[in-house]
Each structure stands twice: as structure tokens, then as C-alpha cells.
Amino acid sequence: MAAKTTPRRAKRKKSKASPPLFASTSTRSMVTQNLINMVVVTAVSGTVLLGLLAAKHF
């Protein structure tokens, strides 16, 4: 009668912490993109509101 063995699990590799330079660059990129998006949304919504106001006036 053969002894039952449990299958061995693969060892998890520890992830290396990313250098602060890359994290900082990534954060700056994300912040810049968010600011650009906010400006675009504000400009478009302002244009739409001015257009509606002009249409109502005339």
C-alpha cells in the first residue's frame, strides 16, 4: 500500500519594491492626466452651458 503524499505548492516569489523614482513619475503622470481631464470637462460643460444660454436668449 503506497503512502499518500500531498502535492507540493510552488513557493511565492516576493515582489520587489519599485524604486521611488518610478513611483513618483507614475504619480506625476496620473496627476497630470487627471488635471488635463478636469480642464477638458470644465471647458466642454462651460461651452454647452453658454450655448444653451445663447439659444434661450435668441
PDB file with SEQRES, HELIX, SHEET and CRYST1 records, atoms N, CA, C and O in Angstrom:
SEQRES   1 A   58  MET ALA ALA LYS THR THR PRO ARG ARG ALA LYS ARG LYS          
SEQRES   2 A   58  LYS SER LYS ALA SER PRO PRO LEU PHE ALA SER THR SER          
SEQRES   3 A   58  THR ARG SER MET VAL THR GLN ASN LEU ILE ASN MET VAL          
SEQRES   4 A   58  VAL VAL THR ALA VAL SER GLY THR VAL LEU LEU GLY LEU          
SEQRES   5 A   58  LEU ALA ALA LYS HIS PHE                                      
HELIX    1 AA1 PRO A   20  HIS A   57  1                                  38    
CRYST1    1.000    1.000    1.000  90.00  90.00  90.00 P 1           1          
ATOM      1  N   MET A   1       0.840  -1.170   0.000  1.00  0.00           N  
ATOM      2  CA  MET A   1       0.000   0.000   0.000  1.00  0.00           C  
ATOM      3  C   MET A   1       0.894   1.244   0.000  1.00  0.00           C  
ATOM      4  O   MET A   1       1.754   1.396   0.867  1.00  0.00           O  
ATOM      5  N   ALA A   2       0.679   2.148  -0.998  1.00  0.00           N  
ATOM      6  CA  ALA A   2       1.516   3.334  -1.134  1.00  0.00           C  
ATOM      7  C   ALA A   2       1.046   4.430  -0.186  1.00  0.00           C  
ATOM      8  O   ALA A   2      -0.153   4.608   0.032  1.00  0.00           O  
ATOM      9  N   ALA A   3       1.984   5.145   0.361  1.00  0.00           N  
ATOM     10  CA  ALA A   3       1.645   6.247   1.261  1.00  0.00           C  
ATOM     11  C   ALA A   3       1.150   7.429   0.442  1.00  0.00           C  
ATOM     12  O   ALA A   3       1.693   7.734  -0.620  1.00  0.00           O  
ATOM     13  N   LYS A   4       0.128   8.083   0.938  1.00  0.00           N  
ATOM     14  CA  LYS A   4      -0.404   9.252   0.233  1.00  0.00           C  
ATOM     15  C   LYS A   4       0.474  10.469   0.541  1.00  0.00           C  
ATOM     16  O   LYS A   4       0.820  10.739   1.692  1.00  0.00           O  
ATOM     17  N   THR A   5       0.819  11.187  -0.522  1.00  0.00           N  
ATOM     18  CA  THR A   5       1.619  12.392  -0.335  1.00  0.00           C  
ATOM     19  C   THR A   5       0.818  13.588  -0.828  1.00  0.00           C  
ATOM     20  O   THR A   5       0.073  13.504  -1.804  1.00  0.00           O  
ATOM     21  N   THR A   6       0.987  14.672  -0.145  1.00  0.00           N  
ATOM     22  CA  THR A   6       0.295  15.886  -0.577  1.00  0.00           C  
ATOM     23  C   THR A   6       1.134  16.584  -1.648  1.00  0.00           C  
ATOM     24  O   THR A   6       2.359  16.630  -1.537  1.00  0.00           O  
ATOM     25  N   PRO A   7       0.495  17.123  -2.675  1.00  0.00           N  
ATOM     26  CA  PRO A   7       1.267  17.813  -3.713  1.00  0.00           C  
ATOM     27  C   PRO A   7       1.918  19.072  -3.143  1.00  0.00           C  
ATOM     28  O   PRO A   7       1.327  19.799  -2.344  1.00  0.00           O  
ATOM     29  N   ARG A   8       3.137  19.299  -3.576  1.00  0.00           N  
ATOM     30  CA  ARG A   8       3.864  20.470  -3.084  1.00  0.00           C  
ATOM     31  C   ARG A   8       3.400  21.705  -3.830  1.00  0.00           C  
ATOM     32  O   ARG A   8       3.200  21.681  -5.044  1.00  0.00           O  
ATOM     33  N   ARG A   9       3.235  22.774  -3.089  1.00  0.00           N  
ATOM     34  CA  ARG A   9       2.837  24.043  -3.687  1.00  0.00           C  
ATOM     35  C   ARG A   9       4.087  24.831  -4.070  1.00  0.00           C  
ATOM     36  O   ARG A   9       5.122  24.752  -3.407  1.00  0.00           O  
ATOM     37  N   ALA A  10       3.965  25.582  -5.140  1.00  0.00           N  
ATOM     38  CA  ALA A  10       5.079  26.421  -5.558  1.00  0.00           C  
ATOM     39  C   ALA A  10       5.254  27.561  -4.568  1.00  0.00           C  
ATOM     40  O   ALA A  10       4.276  28.130  -4.084  1.00  0.00           O  
ATOM     41  N   LYS A  11       6.495  27.890  -4.273  1.00  0.00           N  
ATOM     42  CA  LYS A  11       6.757  28.974  -3.340  1.00  0.00           C  
ATOM     43  C   LYS A  11       6.458  30.298  -4.010  1.00  0.00           C  
ATOM     44  O   LYS A  11       6.775  30.508  -5.181  1.00  0.00           O  
ATOM     45  N   ARG A  12       5.851  31.177  -3.257  1.00  0.00           N  
ATOM     46  CA  ARG A  12       5.544  32.504  -3.795  1.00  0.00           C  
ATOM     47  C   ARG A  12       6.820  33.341  -3.818  1.00  0.00           C  
ATOM     48  O   ARG A  12       7.607  33.336  -2.872  1.00  0.00           O  
ATOM     49  N   LYS A  13       6.999  34.055  -4.920  1.00  0.00           N  
ATOM     50  CA  LYS A  13       8.146  34.943  -5.014  1.00  0.00           C  
ATOM     51  C   LYS A  13       7.765  36.288  -4.418  1.00  0.00           C  
ATOM     52  O   LYS A  13       6.678  36.810  -4.665  1.00  0.00           O  
ATOM     53  N   LYS A  14       8.661  36.827  -3.644  1.00  0.00           N  
ATOM     54  CA  LYS A  14       8.405  38.142  -3.058  1.00  0.00           C  
ATOM     55  C   LYS A  14       8.594  39.198  -4.136  1.00  0.00           C  
ATOM     56  O   LYS A  14       9.597  39.205  -4.851  1.00  0.00           O  
ATOM     57  N   SER A  15       7.627  40.080  -4.242  1.00  0.00           N  
ATOM     58  CA  SER A  15       7.745  41.133  -5.236  1.00  0.00           C  
ATOM     59  C   SER A  15       8.708  42.191  -4.737  1.00  0.00           C  
ATOM     60  O   SER A  15       8.724  42.542  -3.557  1.00  0.00           O  
ATOM     61  N   LYS A  16       9.506  42.688  -5.661  1.00  0.00           N  
ATOM     62  CA  LYS A  16      10.470  43.718  -5.292  1.00  0.00           C  
ATOM     63  C   LYS A  16       9.760  45.062  -5.277  1.00  0.00           C  
ATOM     64  O   LYS A  16       8.923  45.352  -6.133  1.00  0.00           O  
ATOM     65  N   ALA A  17      10.104  45.862  -4.305  1.00  0.00           N  
ATOM     66  CA  ALA A  17       9.507  47.198  -4.221  1.00  0.00           C  
ATOM     67  C   ALA A  17      10.066  48.040  -5.362  1.00  0.00           C  
ATOM     68  O   ALA A  17      11.267  48.019  -5.632  1.00  0.00           O  
ATOM     69  N   SER A  18       9.186  48.779  -6.026  1.00  0.00           N  
ATOM     70  CA  SER A  18       9.645  49.611  -7.129  1.00  0.00           C  
ATOM     71  C   SER A  18      10.406  50.808  -6.579  1.00  0.00           C  
ATOM     72  O   SER A  18      10.076  51.318  -5.508  1.00  0.00           O  
ATOM     73  N   PRO A  19      11.399  51.248  -7.289  1.00  0.00           N  
ATOM     74  CA  PRO A  19      12.162  52.415  -6.822  1.00  0.00           C  
ATOM     75  C   PRO A  19      11.278  53.648  -6.729  1.00  0.00           C  
ATOM     76  O   PRO A  19      10.333  53.775  -7.508  1.00  0.00           O  
ATOM     77  N   PRO A  20      11.549  54.552  -5.809  1.00  0.00           N  
ATOM     78  CA  PRO A  20      10.707  55.740  -5.634  1.00  0.00           C  
ATOM     79  C   PRO A  20      10.655  56.621  -6.879  1.00  0.00           C  
ATOM     80  O   PRO A  20       9.665  57.319  -7.096  1.00  0.00           O  
ATOM     81  N   LEU A  21      11.714  56.598  -7.706  1.00  0.00           N  
ATOM     82  CA  LEU A  21      11.740  57.427  -8.900  1.00  0.00           C  
ATOM     83  C   LEU A  21      10.609  57.028  -9.842  1.00  0.00           C  
ATOM     84  O   LEU A  21       9.913  57.888 -10.380  1.00  0.00           O  
ATOM     85  N   PHE A  22      10.425  55.718 -10.042  1.00  0.00           N  
ATOM     86  CA  PHE A  22       9.373  55.256 -10.934  1.00  0.00           C  
ATOM     87  C   PHE A  22       7.992  55.541 -10.355  1.00  0.00           C  
ATOM     88  O   PHE A  22       7.075  55.912 -11.088  1.00  0.00           O  
ATOM     89  N   ALA A  23       7.838  55.370  -9.049  1.00  0.00           N  
ATOM     90  CA  ALA A  23       6.549  55.643  -8.413  1.00  0.00           C  
ATOM     91  C   ALA A  23       6.217  57.121  -8.527  1.00  0.00           C  
ATOM     92  O   ALA A  23       5.066  57.488  -8.764  1.00  0.00           O  
ATOM     93  N   SER A  24       7.216  57.962  -8.359  1.00  0.00           N  
ATOM     94  CA  SER A  24       6.997  59.393  -8.448  1.00  0.00           C  
ATOM     95  C   SER A  24       6.611  59.789  -9.869  1.00  0.00           C  
ATOM     96  O   SER A  24       5.707  60.601 -10.062  1.00  0.00           O  
ATOM     97  N   THR A  25       7.288  59.222 -10.859  1.00  0.00           N  
ATOM     98  CA  THR A  25       6.983  59.524 -12.257  1.00  0.00           C  
ATOM     99  C   THR A  25       5.577  59.057 -12.602  1.00  0.00           C  
ATOM    100  O   THR A  25       4.838  59.759 -13.292  1.00  0.00           O  
ATOM    101  N   SER A  26       5.209  57.881 -12.128  1.00  0.00           N  
ATOM    102  CA  SER A  26       3.877  57.352 -12.398  1.00  0.00           C  
ATOM    103  C   SER A  26       2.809  58.232 -11.754  1.00  0.00           C  
ATOM    104  O   SER A  26       1.775  58.507 -12.364  1.00  0.00           O  
ATOM    105  N   THR A  27       3.058  58.668 -10.533  1.00  0.00           N  
ATOM    106  CA  THR A  27       2.095  59.517  -9.827  1.00  0.00           C  
ATOM    107  C   THR A  27       1.951  60.859 -10.529  1.00  0.00           C  
ATOM    108  O   THR A  27       0.843  61.369 -10.693  1.00  0.00           O  
ATOM    109  N   ARG A  28       3.086  61.429 -10.944  1.00  0.00           N  
ATOM    110  CA  ARG A  28       3.027  62.708 -11.658  1.00  0.00           C  
ATOM    111  C   ARG A  28       2.254  62.571 -12.951  1.00  0.00           C  
ATOM    112  O   ARG A  28       1.461  63.444 -13.303  1.00  0.00           O  
ATOM    113  N   SER A  29       2.479  61.483 -13.655  1.00  0.00           N  
ATOM    114  CA  SER A  29       1.779  61.259 -14.917  1.00  0.00           C  
ATOM    115  C   SER A  29       0.275  61.157 -14.681  1.00  0.00           C  
ATOM    116  O   SER A  29      -0.518  61.730 -15.428  1.00  0.00           O  
ATOM    117  N   MET A  30      -0.110  60.427 -13.643  1.00  0.00           N  
ATOM    118  CA  MET A  30      -1.523  60.255 -13.331  1.00  0.00           C  
ATOM    119  C   MET A  30      -2.156  61.585 -12.928  1.00  0.00           C  
ATOM    120  O   MET A  30      -3.267  61.899 -13.355  1.00  0.00           O  
ATOM    121  N   VAL A  31      -1.449  62.369 -12.104  1.00  0.00           N  
ATOM    122  CA  VAL A  31      -1.969  63.667 -11.666  1.00  0.00           C  
ATOM    123  C   VAL A  31      -2.113  64.605 -12.857  1.00  0.00           C  
ATOM    124  O   VAL A  31      -3.113  65.311 -12.980  1.00  0.00           O  
ATOM    125  N   THR A  32      -1.116  64.610 -13.732  1.00  0.00           N  
ATOM    126  CA  THR A  32      -1.176  65.461 -14.922  1.00  0.00           C  
ATOM    127  C   THR A  32      -2.353  65.083 -15.798  1.00  0.00           C  
ATOM    128  O   THR A  32      -3.073  65.955 -16.284  1.00  0.00           O  
ATOM    129  N   GLN A  33      -2.556  63.784 -16.005  1.00  0.00           N  
ATOM    130  CA  GLN A  33      -3.670  63.338 -16.835  1.00  0.00           C  
ATOM    131  C   GLN A  33      -5.009  63.718 -16.205  1.00  0.00           C  
ATOM    132  O   GLN A  33      -5.936  64.117 -16.910  1.00  0.00           O  
ATOM    133  N   ASN A  34      -5.113  63.595 -14.887  1.00  0.00           N  
ATOM    134  CA  ASN A  34      -6.352  63.970 -14.206  1.00  0.00           C  
ATOM    135  C   ASN A  34      -6.636  65.467 -14.337  1.00  0.00           C  
ATOM    136  O   ASN A  34      -7.780  65.871 -14.543  1.00  0.00           O  
ATOM    137  N   LEU A  35      -5.589  66.287 -14.215  1.00  0.00           N  
ATOM    138  CA  LEU A  35      -5.779  67.729 -14.355  1.00  0.00           C  
ATOM    139  C   LEU A  35      -6.216  68.090 -15.773  1.00  0.00           C  
ATOM    140  O   LEU A  35      -7.088  68.939 -15.960  1.00  0.00           O  
ATOM    141  N   ILE A  36      -5.614  67.451 -16.760  1.00  0.00           N  
ATOM    142  CA  ILE A  36      -6.000  67.699 -18.154  1.00  0.00           C  
ATOM    143  C   ILE A  36      -7.462  67.307 -18.354  1.00  0.00           C  
ATOM    144  O   ILE A  36      -8.220  68.041 -18.987  1.00  0.00           O  
ATOM    145  N   ASN A  37      -7.850  66.176 -17.828  1.00  0.00           N  
ATOM    146  CA  ASN A  37      -9.248  65.730 -17.963  1.00  0.00           C  
ATOM    147  C   ASN A  37     -10.208  66.708 -17.301  1.00  0.00           C  
ATOM    148  O   ASN A  37     -11.273  67.002 -17.845  1.00  0.00           O  
ATOM    149  N   MET A  38      -9.832  67.216 -16.121  1.00  0.00           N  
ATOM    150  CA  MET A  38     -10.702  68.178 -15.427  1.00  0.00           C  
ATOM    151  C   MET A  38     -10.864  69.457 -16.236  1.00  0.00           C  
ATOM    152  O   MET A  38     -11.966  69.999 -16.323  1.00  0.00           O  
ATOM    153  N   VAL A  39      -9.778  69.943 -16.828  1.00  0.00           N  
ATOM    154  CA  VAL A  39      -9.842  71.157 -17.633  1.00  0.00           C  
ATOM    155  C   VAL A  39     -10.713  70.933 -18.864  1.00  0.00           C  
ATOM    156  O   VAL A  39     -11.514  71.796 -19.222  1.00  0.00           O  
ATOM    157  N   VAL A  40     -10.564  69.787 -19.507  1.00  0.00           N  
ATOM    158  CA  VAL A  40     -11.359  69.485 -20.704  1.00  0.00           C  
ATOM    159  C   VAL A  40     -12.841  69.401 -20.353  1.00  0.00           C  
ATOM    160  O   VAL A  40     -13.678  69.961 -21.061  1.00  0.00           O  
ATOM    161  N   VAL A  41     -13.166  68.715 -19.280  1.00  0.00           N  
ATOM    162  CA  VAL A  41     -14.575  68.574 -18.881  1.00  0.00           C  
ATOM    163  C   VAL A  41     -15.163  69.938 -18.531  1.00  0.00           C  
ATOM    164  O   VAL A  41     -16.295  70.238 -18.910  1.00  0.00           O  
ATOM    165  N   THR A  42     -14.408  70.763 -17.816  1.00  0.00           N  
ATOM    166  CA  THR A  42     -14.884  72.098 -17.458  1.00  0.00           C  
ATOM    167  C   THR A  42     -15.119  72.951 -18.698  1.00  0.00           C  
ATOM    168  O   THR A  42     -16.128  73.649 -18.793  1.00  0.00           O  
ATOM    169  N   ALA A  43     -14.185  72.893 -19.649  1.00  0.00           N  
ATOM    170  CA  ALA A  43     -14.317  73.689 -20.871  1.00  0.00           C  
ATOM    171  C   ALA A  43     -15.521  73.238 -21.697  1.00  0.00           C  
ATOM    172  O   ALA A  43     -16.271  74.070 -22.207  1.00  0.00           O  
ATOM    173  N   VAL A  44     -15.704  71.943 -21.827  1.00  0.00           N  
ATOM    174  CA  VAL A  44     -16.821  71.431 -22.629  1.00  0.00           C  
ATOM    175  C   VAL A  44     -18.146  71.771 -21.964  1.00  0.00           C  
ATOM    176  O   VAL A  44     -19.073  72.221 -22.636  1.00  0.00           O  
ATOM    177  N   SER A  45     -18.250  71.564 -20.662  1.00  0.00           N  
ATOM    178  CA  SER A  45     -19.517  71.856 -19.983  1.00  0.00           C  
ATOM    179  C   SER A  45     -19.807  73.357 -20.010  1.00  0.00           C  
ATOM    180  O   SER A  45     -20.963  73.754 -20.153  1.00  0.00           O  
ATOM    181  N   GLY A  46     -18.778  74.198 -19.876  1.00  0.00           N  
ATOM    182  CA  GLY A  46     -18.971  75.640 -19.970  1.00  0.00           C  
ATOM    183  C   GLY A  46     -19.451  76.049 -21.347  1.00  0.00           C  
ATOM    184  O   GLY A  46     -20.328  76.903 -21.476  1.00  0.00           O  
ATOM    185  N   THR A  47     -18.878  75.443 -22.378  1.00  0.00           N  
ATOM    186  CA  THR A  47     -19.298  75.739 -23.750  1.00  0.00           C  
ATOM    187  C   THR A  47     -20.754  75.338 -23.976  1.00  0.00           C  
ATOM    188  O   THR A  47     -21.523  76.077 -24.591  1.00  0.00           O  
ATOM    189  N   VAL A  48     -21.118  74.178 -23.479  1.00  0.00           N  
ATOM    190  CA  VAL A  48     -22.502  73.716 -23.632  1.00  0.00           C  
ATOM    191  C   VAL A  48     -23.461  74.656 -22.910  1.00  0.00           C  
ATOM    192  O   VAL A  48     -24.504  75.023 -23.451  1.00  0.00           O  
ATOM    193  N   LEU A  49     -23.104  75.047 -21.680  1.00  0.00           N  
ATOM    194  CA  LEU A  49     -23.989  75.949 -20.930  1.00  0.00           C  
ATOM    195  C   LEU A  49     -24.116  77.314 -21.602  1.00  0.00           C  
ATOM    196  O   LEU A  49     -25.212  77.873 -21.651  1.00  0.00           O  
ATOM    197  N   LEU A  50     -23.019  77.857 -22.117  1.00  0.00           N  
ATOM    198  CA  LEU A  50     -23.088  79.129 -22.833  1.00  0.00           C  
ATOM    199  C   LEU A  50     -23.910  78.995 -24.110  1.00  0.00           C  
ATOM    200  O   LEU A  50     -24.652  79.909 -24.470  1.00  0.00           O  
ATOM    201  N   GLY A  51     -23.785  77.892 -24.775  1.00  0.00           N  
ATOM    202  CA  GLY A  51     -24.588  77.650 -25.978  1.00  0.00           C  
ATOM    203  C   GLY A  51     -26.067  77.587 -25.655  1.00  0.00           C  
ATOM    204  O   GLY A  51     -26.883  78.151 -26.384  1.00  0.00           O  
ATOM    205  N   LEU A  52     -26.424  76.913 -24.580  1.00  0.00           N  
ATOM    206  CA  LEU A  52     -27.822  76.831 -24.183  1.00  0.00           C  
ATOM    207  C   LEU A  52     -28.352  78.198 -23.762  1.00  0.00           C  
ATOM    208  O   LEU A  52     -29.489  78.548 -24.080  1.00  0.00           O  
ATOM    209  N   LEU A  53     -27.539  78.968 -23.052  1.00  0.00           N  
ATOM    210  CA  LEU A  53     -27.944  80.300 -22.626  1.00  0.00           C  
ATOM    211  C   LEU A  53     -28.155  81.212 -23.844  1.00  0.00           C  
ATOM    212  O   LEU A  53     -29.111  81.986 -23.890  1.00  0.00           O  
ATOM    213  N   ALA A  54     -27.258  81.112 -24.820  1.00  0.00           N  
ATOM    214  CA  ALA A  54     -27.403  81.918 -26.043  1.00  0.00           C  
ATOM    215  C   ALA A  54     -28.646  81.490 -26.818  1.00  0.00           C  
ATOM    216  O   ALA A  54     -29.357  82.339 -27.357  1.00  0.00           O  
ATOM    217  N   ALA A  55     -28.916  80.201 -26.880  1.00  0.00           N  
ATOM    218  CA  ALA A  55     -30.094  79.710 -27.601  1.00  0.00           C  
ATOM    219  C   ALA A  55     -31.368  80.182 -26.910  1.00  0.00           C  
ATOM    220  O   ALA A  55     -32.351  80.509 -27.575  1.00  0.00           O  
ATOM    221  N   LYS A  56     -31.355  80.220 -25.597  1.00  0.00           N  
ATOM    222  CA  LYS A  56     -32.546  80.665 -24.861  1.00  0.00           C  
ATOM    223  C   LYS A  56     -32.747  82.183 -25.059  1.00  0.00           C  
ATOM    224  O   LYS A  56     -33.879  82.664 -25.116  1.00  0.00           O  
ATOM    225  N   HIS A  57     -31.644  82.914 -25.160  1.00  0.00           N  
ATOM    226  CA  HIS A  57     -31.722  84.377 -25.281  1.00  0.00           C  
ATOM    227  C   HIS A  57     -32.301  84.793 -26.637  1.00  0.00           C  
ATOM    228  O   HIS A  57     -33.061  85.757 -26.726  1.00  0.00           O  
ATOM    229  N   PHE A  58     -31.935  84.061 -27.683  1.00  0.00           N  
ATOM    230  CA  PHE A  58     -32.386  84.445 -29.037  1.00  0.00           C  
ATOM    231  C   PHE A  58     -33.595  83.700 -29.436  1.00  0.00           C  
ATOM    232  O   PHE A  58     -34.105  83.898 -30.539  1.00  0.00           O  
TER     233      PHE A  58                                                      
END                                                                             
